[in-house]
Amino acid sequence: MTQRLFPLIVLAVVFTTFVNAQTKPKIFEEDKRVLPSDTTWYPLYEMVMNRKFEEAQAKYDSIQTSWTEKKQYNSSLFLGNQFSYWLRVRGKRAEAIATIEKSINDNIAQLDSTCTEFLIACYNRAIYGRKYEDRIVWFDRFIKTCPENKLRKMNAIIHSDCANNYFRLGNLKKSWEYWDYCRANLKYFGNSARFYSRMSNSIGQTDLNVTTHLYDVVLEKMLPLKETDYITFFTMTNMAFICNSQQKFEKAVEYCKQAFKYYADHQKGLSRMIGKSSSTRYEQIVIALTNLKRFDEAQSYIEEMMENKDNFHNGVKVPSLYHKLYADLYYMQGKYDTALEQIQQSYEEMLKYQPDNLAKGFENLYGVYGDIYLKQKNYTKAIEYFEKVVKVITFDHYKTIDDPYVLIDPDKFVVNSIPGLRDVTLKMLKTEKSFYQQTKDKKHLLRLVELSNYAGKISMVNFRNLANEETLLEVSQQLKESAAYGLYASEILAKQDPNYIDTAFVFADRARSFNFNFLKQSRQRNKSLAEDSLLNDIANKTTILANIDSNSENFSEKRLETELDILRSKMLLQSFSEVDMTILSRQAQPEQLRKQLPQDAAILSNFIKGDSIYTIFLTSNHAEVKAVKVDDLKQQIKQLLRAAKTGNSKTDIQKQFYNHFIEPVESNLKGISSLIVLADEQLASIPFELFIDSNDQYLVESYAIQYKYSGKSLQLNNSSSTPNLLAIAPGFKKDGTFIAENITRSALEEADILDKKATYNSLAALDYSIKEVKEIASLFKNDDVNVQVLLDKQATEKQFKESLSAQNIIHIATHGISRGDNQSGLFFTMTDDDGEDGFLSLRELYQLNIDADLVVLSACKTATGTIKEGEGVMALPRGFVYAGAPHVMASLWKVHDKNTKAFMTAFYKYLLQDKAGYSKALQQAKIEFIKHNYLPLDWAGFVLVGE
């Protein structure tokens, strides 16, 4: 059982330590506070720690009455601060809030609002609050009241706490305002590591890589210090938590053992600072060992933790944790009945110190209940407990744990509750699917459709809070994962109710449409100067980051500070996004698409999840959804590509793909001559043209094929009436001649594009690309079309950008790389004096305005890129679509430039000769190559994609 998601350990300000009750309790910032001369309050600490709450309350009230009568208002507020904090430590949140609020109200009128005790009272009231908005009010009150030269350390700490709370509310702009203050005033933390450790509590929810580097710097700065520090101890445990979250369990064990050793070596010093230690290091090492199936070791740590429970400041919670860890251990061993007994005991122990079973912490127990019942196939109970998890996460919307479960609008939840809500909803989907397979009850299919839609909305809301290209990919994967359940149900329901065919199409297209909508929305919005500045900052800092010498002094901190700058700019960019959820969630409606389709055209939408392939087929008068099971599809894709690239013969694997994707709907293809394919991302490298039908013909011989990113991007009129042509070919001559200095394709793919000049100088010359552009230009000139040609030294990046306007067709014959990251792009002639670097990156493409109707990328592997589930191919064609070009022709693999020249010439010949649409011209060019016995390698890789 993997670790459940819970917040990183908060390194709160420690106001007190566990010391002998006969002496004065240690007090935070004691040298800056005026303590009461009357020592009658000393025993209160022991009473609260021993949970003698009634006795403690009576004594507290008595002391306060006495001090108020004596007008000792500062002493009264001091005691309110201390007593409320001790109550909070013992889990009495409501009582702590009531105590501090009464103390503030009773004394503030008689005190200066800038006095130390009032400022500390504001902080206390803030950290007692459960709602982030509530905390911010009191943090802000402290910041506005505290004089600049007073409590500077505490002021810095509160700025970092304010940032963390704004972050959890999704207000990234405000959070960075406070973090910027902290970064500019690191000296007040005493050591920058103290700030980094606090910042990590929020950054860990967004970027685990940066969080890991935050902790690396903390340890690097703290470990060499001779003095003991609790931050070092907690950081080791936090690193273990991150490793467990990333399923790096061996590394988690390593960090935990460091924490155990550090505590053993510094126990005396740590005891003075934090009093009794935390059981968290035991919890993390048991989680790691359990997942590594080192059960005996895990059990020994569980028992050791229980034996030492009196040494933990959260000792009252240890019995519950003890049984929960055993429940996890038995669950991993498949001993579900025993696991159930253990989690029940954990629940009963938790009720002893937290009687409100809707309180935070119970969601972890309910989740274990649900997991166990799911394994036992008791789906009714599993659903019941997963619903309880949701109720705890969204506690504001329920009065008791037994209130009926409802699907609450995710817009109403705070940011940091969304991931937990999403995860448990996915478990509910899994459970409902299993429930249907067990009972065949239709209600579970209907529930799957409902929950799948709900899970999609949760993911979209989460994206709105952290909208950028990186989270776009992550959310796309989530959308596809939840859509798979809805599609499963819709395909079955459609057999009785054809309306569910449209539902199936919408589920299959959800992630693709979401991507298209976001990119188009971003594209249509005018960027401000501030936004451009942030984009430039990201680009510049990314270059700086790549060039930091790993052997330089303070490398880790330099790297971290640069990464934080990049992260800051990325997050602040989101404040400009103005993401419109209504637009993001829009999808193409199948009924409308059918009305637009010509009689001879059909849409094939594919969706692959696991071993299931779904095909949704639409024509102007027909719709159907089919599902087939295929084992080891990834291996079959490799076999198909190998066949395409190494031989000329038609193979069984090509026929198998026809059977997978075309044969299920073959009976309805009569009269169809054009196929519009919405391909699943797993098929990104596969041209459907290669499939072999039952008549032993390539699919392209029967159908003109084009590929679309989503149903939302469908644009059926795909020909330009009066084309203008911009054709560009750098050629990459060396010293005026074409030379055979070959940088291999694999070397080019691995090249460091940050060192563009070195890469450029190694590029192989493309002699035939020059001939290709000249021949294509002559075809257009013969057709009385306006032509602009840029060759050799004229084919610069700057000249290309300046020539984009008023072009219908843009033809680019050059070297290209499509990696799916910031190093994807196209090479142009490099010069030293035009302000460009000769490499048009994917990110630069996003900033261009391209009005052309068609862009042809006559370069190697320009249509491929990193495959992201739910997103499609993150490659150069999508960059051009994002920049405004509705159609892009590109290659899926490397083609010799001589054969590329011949193919491109044939394509344009048919485009101009027959005035055919792009897909028809592409089909005719491929059929010509087939007739002339060219290898599939030379023609099948060229595909038409985009809108």
LINPEGI-V314949 format. One record per helix or strand. SS is the DSSP state (H for helix, E for strand). FROM is the first residue (numbers start at 1). TO is the last residue. If there is no record, write none. Layout:
# LINPEGI-V314949
ss;from;to
SS;FROM;TO
SS;FROM;TO
This chain:
# LINPEGI-V314949
ss;from;to
H;30;32
H;42;49
H;53;69
H;73;89
H;93;110
H;116;128
H;132;145
H;152;168
H;172;184
H;186;189
H;192;203
H;208;222
H;230;245
H;249;265
H;267;274
E;277;277
H;280;291
H;295;307
H;309;311
E;312;312
H;315;332
H;336;353
H;362;375
H;379;393
H;395;397
H;410;412
H;415;439
H;442;465
H;469;493
H;499;524
H;529;546
H;555;577
H;581;584
H;590;596
E;601;609
E;612;618
E;623;629
H;633;646
H;652;661
H;663;668
E;674;678
H;681;683
H;688;690
E;692;692
E;698;698
H;699;701
E;704;707
H;711;713
E;725;729
E;734;734
E;737;737
H;745;750
H;756;761
H;767;782
E;787;791
H;792;794
E;796;796
H;797;802
E;809;812
E;816;817
E;825;827
E;829;829
E;839;841
H;842;846
E;854;857
E;866;868
E;872;874
H;876;882
E;887;891
H;897;913
H;918;931
H;936;939
E;942;946
